[in-house]
Amino acid sequence: MNTIFLAFFILISIEATSHSSETKEIEFNVKKLCPEAKIIETEFKTGYYEIEFLCNNERIEVLFNDDFELIYTEKEVKISDEVFKKIQKKLNKSYEGWTFDELHLVETKDTSFYKVEMMKTGIEENVYFTTDGKYYKPSNLIFNENWTTDNLSVAFNNEKLPYNFLKPNKTFEMPEILREISGIAMGSENMIYCIQDETGILFTFDTKQGKITDMLRFTDIGDFEDVAINGDLAYVLRSDGTVFSFNYKNFDGKATQTIAATNGTDVEGLFFDRQKNLLFLACKTSPVNGNNDYRVIYEMAPDNIHKTQISFSISNNEINKMIAKKYPELASVSNVYQFNPSAIAVHPLTSEKYVLSALNRLLAIYKNKKLVNVFPLPSEIFYKPEGLAFSPDGGLYISSEGIKNGFVKGQILYFERK
């Protein structure tokens, strides 16, 4: 017993020391920008730190990558009447019925631009302009993976790809309410059903109109990870393994909650296979008290969700070996690429299982429960890939989360089958 307490004490001490060191590093780098800075809020997401502070009573937001290199600064500003009139004219034309909220100056290493926050019925939308009042589209400022479009174009040169992952055929930008889009499922020909991390709402996105056409609240807040569609029934997965099922075409205000029995603590992927009449469930973490190398994919009947069985397992070691073999010029001996499933989908024509990992931006393909391919996804295009869906003809949709400041919006990317 004393040994357990000692181990627990050591673990807590290590975490406290790490947190203290990180706090000092943040404070040191913020003070370099403003010696009198008073830090208000710090948020860490995979790959970056977002920090708000007061500098001489001026509120400033900064973004550092995980090496504490400054990515941008952002602050509210007043601009000249001439430029403001140009911006206002464009907003009046394109955002009728929206309310102007705030205007911020964003400064990066290479450029400066304005971010305008617009509001409508509780929905926030960010619109970007150059400093002389023209529309502007920010690029993904926060990519630091080995995989970029440049080096992957060389790596993929002699490979037969099922899709051109370097160039989506269509890109659908999500409104602010779907910035944290975490799961998608195909409905009818033009309809994609979406969910986001924090709110129990099923969104209907029309790809022809390029906008949300319906929102259905099925429960309150939670950590929602994926969605699957089976006829008139929708299944929404919460990260603790609870599946909400309801008739989304004739909703009676009630959603049935069923806990899918898994041996994992974080469940992120859900897909309904019409051909086999099965739901597939992907665990992000290794099994409790199990082998850390494995991530488990479960299957279950849609009318018996609580009774799961293992479909197949994903081996991180196997994925790393395939990456090293296929992409020796990109893979580093010192790097171990973690594959934590964030989505799963079954190809309608080949029956292959596509499994996505937002971490390290990897797409793995399994056939007959065996790994047959791994594709790195370019970080400029995929900020945080979290959702997968197929059209009946084999077209691939991948959803990618955005970030809080709106520079990278939530997106759904479409790839035609080759």
C-alpha positions as CSV (number, residue, x, y, z in Angstrom):
1,M,0.0,0.0,0.0
2,N,2.8,2.4,0.9
3,T,4.4,1.7,-2.5
4,I,1.2,2.7,-4.3
5,F,0.9,5.9,-2.3
6,L,4.6,6.7,-3.1
7,A,4.1,6.0,-6.8
8,F,1.0,8.2,-6.8
9,F,2.9,11.0,-5.0
10,I,5.8,10.8,-7.4
11,L,3.4,11.0,-10.4
12,I,1.6,14.0,-9.0
13,S,4.9,15.7,-8.3
14,I,6.1,15.1,-11.9
15,E,2.9,16.5,-13.3
16,A,3.0,19.6,-11.0
17,T,6.7,20.2,-11.9
18,S,5.8,19.9,-15.6
19,H,2.9,22.3,-15.3
20,S,5.0,24.8,-13.3
21,S,7.7,24.7,-16.0
22,E,5.1,25.2,-18.8
23,T,3.6,28.2,-16.9
24,K,7.0,29.8,-16.5
25,E,7.7,29.3,-20.2
26,I,4.4,30.9,-21.2
27,E,5.0,33.9,-18.9
28,F,8.5,34.4,-20.1
29,N,7.5,34.5,-23.8
30,V,4.5,36.8,-23.1
31,K,6.7,39.2,-21.1
32,K,9.0,39.4,-24.0
33,L,6.1,40.9,-26.0
34,C,4.9,43.1,-23.1
35,P,7.0,43.4,-19.9
36,E,3.9,44.6,-18.0
37,A,1.6,41.8,-19.3
38,K,-1.1,40.4,-17.0
39,I,-2.2,37.0,-18.4
40,I,-5.9,36.4,-18.4
41,E,-6.4,33.0,-20.0
42,T,-4.3,30.3,-21.4
43,E,-5.5,27.4,-23.5
44,F,-3.5,24.5,-24.9
45,K,-4.6,22.6,-27.9
46,T,-2.6,20.0,-29.8
47,G,0.3,21.9,-31.3
48,Y,-0.3,25.4,-30.0
49,Y,-0.9,27.7,-27.0
50,E,-3.5,30.4,-27.2
51,I,-3.0,33.2,-24.6
52,E,-5.0,36.3,-23.7
53,F,-3.3,39.0,-21.7
54,L,-3.6,42.7,-20.8
55,C,-0.8,45.1,-21.9
56,N,-1.3,48.6,-20.6
57,N,-5.1,47.9,-20.3
58,E,-5.2,46.7,-24.0
59,R,-6.5,43.2,-24.5
60,I,-4.2,41.1,-26.7
61,E,-4.4,37.5,-27.9
62,V,-1.4,35.6,-29.1
63,L,-0.7,32.2,-30.5
64,F,2.5,30.2,-30.0
65,N,3.3,26.8,-31.4
66,D,4.5,24.1,-29.0
67,D,8.1,25.3,-29.5
68,F,6.9,28.8,-28.3
69,E,7.5,30.4,-31.7
70,L,5.0,33.3,-32.2
71,I,2.4,32.6,-34.8
72,Y,0.3,35.7,-34.6
73,T,-0.9,38.5,-32.4
74,E,-4.5,39.8,-32.4
75,K,-6.1,43.0,-30.9
76,E,-9.1,45.2,-31.3
77,V,-8.4,48.3,-33.4
78,K,-10.1,51.3,-34.9
79,I,-9.5,51.8,-38.6
80,S,-9.8,54.7,-41.1
81,D,-13.3,55.7,-42.2
82,E,-12.2,55.0,-45.8
83,V,-11.3,51.4,-45.2
84,F,-14.2,50.8,-42.9
85,K,-16.7,52.0,-45.5
86,K,-15.2,49.5,-48.0
87,I,-15.6,46.7,-45.5
88,Q,-19.1,47.8,-44.5
89,K,-20.2,47.9,-48.2
90,K,-19.1,44.3,-48.7
91,L,-20.7,43.1,-45.4
92,N,-24.0,44.8,-46.2
93,K,-24.1,42.9,-49.5
94,S,-23.0,39.5,-48.3
95,Y,-24.2,39.4,-44.7
96,E,-27.7,40.9,-44.8
97,G,-29.4,40.5,-41.4
98,W,-26.1,40.0,-39.6
99,T,-24.8,42.4,-36.9
100,F,-21.3,43.8,-36.9
101,D,-19.7,42.9,-33.6
102,E,-15.9,43.6,-33.4
103,L,-12.9,44.3,-35.7
104,H,-9.5,43.0,-34.9
105,L,-6.0,43.5,-36.4
106,V,-4.1,40.2,-36.8
107,E,-0.4,40.4,-37.3
108,T,1.8,37.4,-38.4
109,K,5.4,37.2,-39.3
110,D,4.6,37.7,-43.0
111,T,1.4,39.8,-43.2
112,S,-1.3,41.8,-41.4
113,F,-5.1,41.6,-42.0
114,Y,-8.4,42.4,-40.3
115,K,-10.8,40.0,-38.7
116,V,-14.4,41.1,-38.4
117,E,-16.8,39.3,-36.1
118,M,-20.4,39.1,-37.3
119,M,-23.4,37.8,-35.3
120,K,-26.8,36.4,-36.2
121,T,-29.3,34.6,-33.9
122,G,-26.4,33.5,-31.7
123,I,-24.2,32.3,-34.5
124,E,-20.8,34.0,-34.9
125,E,-19.0,34.2,-38.2
126,N,-15.6,35.6,-38.9
127,V,-14.9,37.5,-42.1
128,Y,-11.4,38.6,-43.1
129,F,-10.1,41.6,-45.0
130,T,-6.8,43.1,-46.2
131,T,-5.7,46.3,-44.5
132,D,-7.0,48.2,-47.5
133,G,-10.5,46.6,-47.3
134,K,-10.4,43.7,-49.8
135,Y,-11.6,40.2,-48.9
136,Y,-8.8,38.0,-47.6
137,K,-8.5,34.3,-47.0
138,P,-6.0,33.3,-44.2
139,S,-4.0,30.2,-44.7
140,N,-3.4,27.5,-42.1
141,L,-0.8,29.2,-39.9
142,I,-0.4,26.3,-37.6
143,F,1.0,23.3,-39.3
144,N,4.2,21.6,-38.1
145,E,3.9,18.0,-39.2
146,N,6.3,16.2,-41.4
147,W,3.6,15.8,-44.0
148,T,3.1,18.8,-46.3
149,T,1.8,19.1,-49.8
150,D,5.3,19.6,-51.2
151,N,7.0,16.6,-49.7
152,L,3.9,14.3,-50.1
153,S,3.7,15.2,-53.8
154,V,7.1,13.6,-54.1
155,A,6.3,10.7,-51.8
156,F,3.1,9.9,-53.6
157,N,4.7,10.3,-57.1
158,N,5.0,6.6,-57.8
159,E,2.0,5.4,-55.8
160,K,-1.5,4.6,-57.0
161,L,-3.8,6.6,-54.8
162,P,-7.5,5.9,-54.4
163,Y,-8.0,9.7,-54.0
164,N,-5.9,12.8,-54.6
165,F,-5.4,13.7,-51.0
166,L,-3.3,16.7,-52.0
167,K,-6.1,18.4,-53.9
168,P,-9.7,18.1,-52.8
169,N,-12.3,18.4,-55.6
170,K,-14.5,20.6,-53.3
171,T,-14.1,22.3,-50.0
172,F,-17.1,23.3,-47.9
173,E,-16.3,25.9,-45.2
174,M,-18.5,25.5,-42.1
175,P,-20.1,28.4,-40.2
176,E,-18.7,29.2,-36.7
177,I,-21.3,26.9,-35.0
178,L,-19.6,24.0,-36.8
179,R,-16.0,25.1,-36.2
180,E,-15.5,22.1,-34.0
181,I,-17.2,19.7,-36.4
182,S,-16.4,16.2,-35.0
183,G,-18.4,13.8,-37.1
184,I,-20.2,13.4,-40.4
185,A,-22.5,10.9,-42.1
186,M,-24.0,10.7,-45.6
187,G,-27.7,11.0,-46.0
188,S,-29.4,11.5,-49.3
189,E,-27.4,12.6,-52.4
190,N,-26.6,16.1,-51.3
191,M,-27.2,15.9,-47.5
192,I,-24.5,15.4,-45.0
193,Y,-25.4,15.1,-41.3
194,C,-22.9,16.7,-38.9
195,I,-22.3,17.0,-35.2
196,Q,-19.9,19.1,-33.2
197,D,-18.0,18.6,-30.0
198,E,-20.0,20.5,-27.4
199,T,-23.7,20.7,-28.3
200,G,-26.3,17.9,-28.8
201,I,-27.5,19.2,-32.2
202,L,-27.7,17.2,-35.4
203,F,-27.0,19.6,-38.3
204,T,-28.1,19.0,-41.9
205,F,-25.6,20.4,-44.4
206,D,-26.7,20.7,-48.1
207,T,-23.7,20.4,-50.4
208,K,-25.6,21.9,-53.3
209,Q,-26.6,25.0,-51.4
210,G,-23.4,25.0,-49.4
211,K,-25.1,25.8,-46.1
212,I,-26.9,24.4,-43.0
213,T,-30.5,23.8,-43.8
214,D,-31.7,22.2,-40.6
215,M,-30.7,21.8,-36.9
216,L,-32.3,19.3,-34.5
217,R,-31.5,19.4,-30.8
218,F,-31.6,15.9,-29.4
219,T,-30.0,16.5,-26.0
220,D,-28.0,19.1,-24.1
221,I,-24.3,19.6,-23.9
222,G,-21.8,16.8,-24.0
223,D,-18.6,15.6,-25.8
224,F,-20.1,14.3,-29.1
225,E,-17.7,12.6,-31.4
226,D,-19.5,11.0,-34.4
227,V,-22.8,10.3,-36.1
228,A,-24.2,7.4,-38.2
229,I,-27.4,7.2,-40.3
230,N,-29.6,4.2,-40.8
231,G,-32.7,5.1,-42.8
232,D,-34.8,7.4,-40.6
233,L,-32.6,6.7,-37.5
234,A,-29.6,8.7,-36.4
235,Y,-27.0,7.5,-34.0
236,V,-24.8,10.0,-32.2
237,L,-21.8,8.9,-30.2
238,R,-20.6,10.5,-27.0
239,S,-17.0,10.0,-26.0
240,D,-17.9,7.9,-23.0
241,G,-19.4,5.2,-25.3
242,T,-23.0,6.4,-24.9
243,V,-25.0,6.2,-28.2
244,F,-28.0,8.5,-28.7
245,S,-30.5,7.0,-31.2
246,F,-33.6,8.8,-32.5
247,N,-35.8,9.3,-35.6
248,Y,-34.4,12.5,-37.1
249,K,-37.1,12.7,-39.7
250,N,-40.0,12.6,-37.2
251,F,-38.4,13.5,-33.9
252,D,-40.7,13.2,-30.9
253,G,-38.3,15.0,-28.5
254,K,-36.8,11.8,-27.1
255,A,-33.4,10.1,-27.8
256,T,-32.7,6.6,-26.5
257,Q,-29.4,6.4,-24.7
258,T,-27.5,3.1,-24.8
259,I,-24.0,2.5,-23.5
260,A,-21.9,0.4,-25.9
261,A,-19.7,-1.9,-23.9
262,T,-16.0,-1.3,-24.8
263,N,-12.7,-1.7,-23.0
264,G,-11.7,1.8,-23.8
265,T,-12.0,5.2,-22.1
266,D,-12.4,7.4,-25.1
267,V,-14.6,6.4,-28.1
268,E,-14.5,8.6,-31.2
269,G,-15.6,6.8,-34.3
270,L,-19.1,5.5,-35.4
271,F,-20.3,4.2,-38.7
272,F,-23.4,2.2,-39.9
273,D,-22.6,-0.4,-42.6
274,R,-25.9,-0.9,-44.6
275,Q,-24.6,-4.0,-46.4
276,K,-23.9,-5.9,-43.2
277,N,-26.5,-4.1,-41.0
278,L,-23.8,-3.4,-38.4
279,L,-22.5,-0.4,-36.4
280,F,-18.8,0.0,-36.1
281,L,-17.2,1.7,-33.1
282,A,-13.6,3.0,-32.9
283,C,-11.8,3.5,-29.6
284,K,-9.2,6.3,-29.6
285,T,-7.2,4.9,-26.7
286,S,-5.7,1.5,-25.9
287,P,-7.8,-1.0,-23.9
288,V,-7.9,-0.6,-20.2
289,N,-5.2,-2.8,-18.7
290,G,-4.4,-3.9,-22.2
291,N,-1.6,-3.7,-24.7
292,N,-0.7,0.0,-25.3
293,D,0.1,-0.8,-29.0
294,Y,-3.5,-1.6,-29.9
295,R,-6.6,0.4,-30.7
296,V,-9.8,-1.7,-30.9
297,I,-12.6,-1.5,-33.5
298,Y,-15.9,-3.0,-32.3
299,E,-19.1,-4.0,-34.1
300,M,-22.6,-4.4,-33.0
301,A,-26.2,-4.8,-34.2
302,P,-28.1,-1.5,-34.4
303,D,-30.9,-3.0,-32.3
304,N,-28.5,-4.4,-29.7
305,I,-26.0,-1.6,-29.2
306,H,-25.0,-2.6,-25.7
307,K,-23.7,-6.0,-26.9
308,T,-20.4,-5.4,-28.8
309,Q,-17.8,-7.7,-30.1
310,I,-14.3,-7.0,-31.4
311,S,-14.2,-6.6,-35.2
312,F,-10.4,-6.0,-35.5
313,S,-7.5,-4.3,-33.9
314,I,-5.1,-1.6,-35.0
315,S,-1.5,-1.9,-34.2
316,N,0.6,1.3,-33.9
317,N,3.8,-0.7,-34.4
318,E,2.4,-2.1,-37.7
319,I,1.4,1.3,-38.9
320,N,4.8,2.8,-38.1
321,K,6.6,-0.1,-39.9
322,M,4.4,0.6,-43.0
323,I,5.1,4.4,-42.8
324,A,8.9,3.7,-42.6
325,K,8.8,1.3,-45.5
326,K,6.6,3.4,-47.8
327,Y,7.9,6.9,-46.9
328,P,11.5,6.5,-45.8
329,E,12.3,10.1,-46.8
330,L,9.6,11.4,-44.5
331,A,9.8,9.0,-41.6
332,S,12.3,9.7,-38.9
333,V,14.0,7.0,-36.8
334,S,13.4,9.1,-33.7
335,N,9.7,9.6,-34.5
336,V,7.0,7.2,-33.4
337,Y,3.7,8.1,-35.0
338,Q,0.7,7.5,-32.7
339,F,-2.5,6.4,-34.4
340,N,-5.5,7.2,-32.3
341,P,-8.7,6.6,-34.3
342,S,-11.0,9.6,-34.7
343,A,-13.4,8.2,-37.4
344,I,-14.2,5.0,-39.3
345,A,-16.1,4.4,-42.5
346,V,-16.7,1.4,-44.9
347,H,-16.0,2.0,-48.6
348,P,-19.3,1.2,-50.4
349,L,-17.6,-0.4,-53.4
350,T,-14.6,-2.2,-52.0
351,S,-15.8,-2.9,-48.4
352,E,-12.5,-1.7,-47.1
353,K,-12.5,-0.1,-43.7
354,Y,-11.1,3.5,-43.7
355,V,-9.8,4.6,-40.3
356,L,-8.7,8.2,-39.6
357,S,-6.4,9.5,-36.9
358,A,-6.5,13.3,-36.3
359,L,-3.3,12.9,-34.3
360,N,-0.4,12.8,-36.8
361,R,-3.0,13.2,-39.6
362,L,-3.0,9.6,-40.9
363,L,-5.5,7.6,-42.9
364,A,-5.3,3.7,-42.6
365,I,-7.1,1.3,-44.8
366,Y,-8.0,-2.3,-43.7
367,K,-9.3,-5.1,-45.8
368,N,-10.3,-8.5,-44.3
369,K,-9.1,-7.1,-41.0
370,K,-5.6,-6.6,-42.3
371,L,-3.7,-3.3,-42.8
372,V,-3.3,-2.7,-46.5
373,N,-2.3,1.0,-46.7
374,V,-1.5,4.1,-44.8
375,F,-1.6,7.6,-46.2
376,P,-0.3,10.7,-44.4
377,L,-2.5,13.8,-44.9
378,P,-1.0,17.2,-45.7
379,S,-1.1,19.5,-42.7
380,E,-1.9,22.7,-44.8
381,I,-5.2,21.1,-45.9
382,F,-6.2,19.1,-42.9
383,Y,-5.9,21.0,-39.6
384,K,-7.6,18.3,-37.5
385,P,-9.3,15.6,-39.5
386,E,-12.1,14.0,-37.4
387,G,-14.9,12.8,-39.7
388,L,-15.3,10.3,-42.6
389,A,-18.2,9.5,-45.0
390,F,-18.6,8.0,-48.4
391,S,-21.1,8.8,-51.2
392,P,-22.7,5.8,-52.9
393,D,-20.3,6.1,-55.9
394,G,-17.2,6.0,-53.6
395,G,-16.6,9.7,-53.3
396,L,-14.9,10.4,-50.0
397,Y,-15.8,13.2,-47.5
398,I,-13.4,14.1,-44.7
399,S,-14.3,16.7,-42.1
400,S,-11.7,18.8,-40.3
401,E,-12.1,20.9,-37.2
402,G,-11.1,24.5,-37.1
403,I,-9.5,26.5,-34.3
404,K,-11.0,29.0,-31.8
405,N,-9.8,32.2,-33.5
406,G,-11.4,31.2,-36.8
407,F,-8.3,31.5,-38.9
408,V,-8.8,27.8,-39.8
409,K,-12.5,27.1,-40.2
410,G,-14.2,23.8,-39.8
411,Q,-14.4,22.2,-43.2
412,I,-15.7,19.3,-45.2
413,L,-13.4,18.2,-48.0
414,Y,-14.6,16.1,-50.9
415,F,-12.4,13.8,-53.0
416,E,-13.6,12.0,-56.2
417,R,-12.6,8.4,-56.5
418,K,-9.9,7.8,-59.1
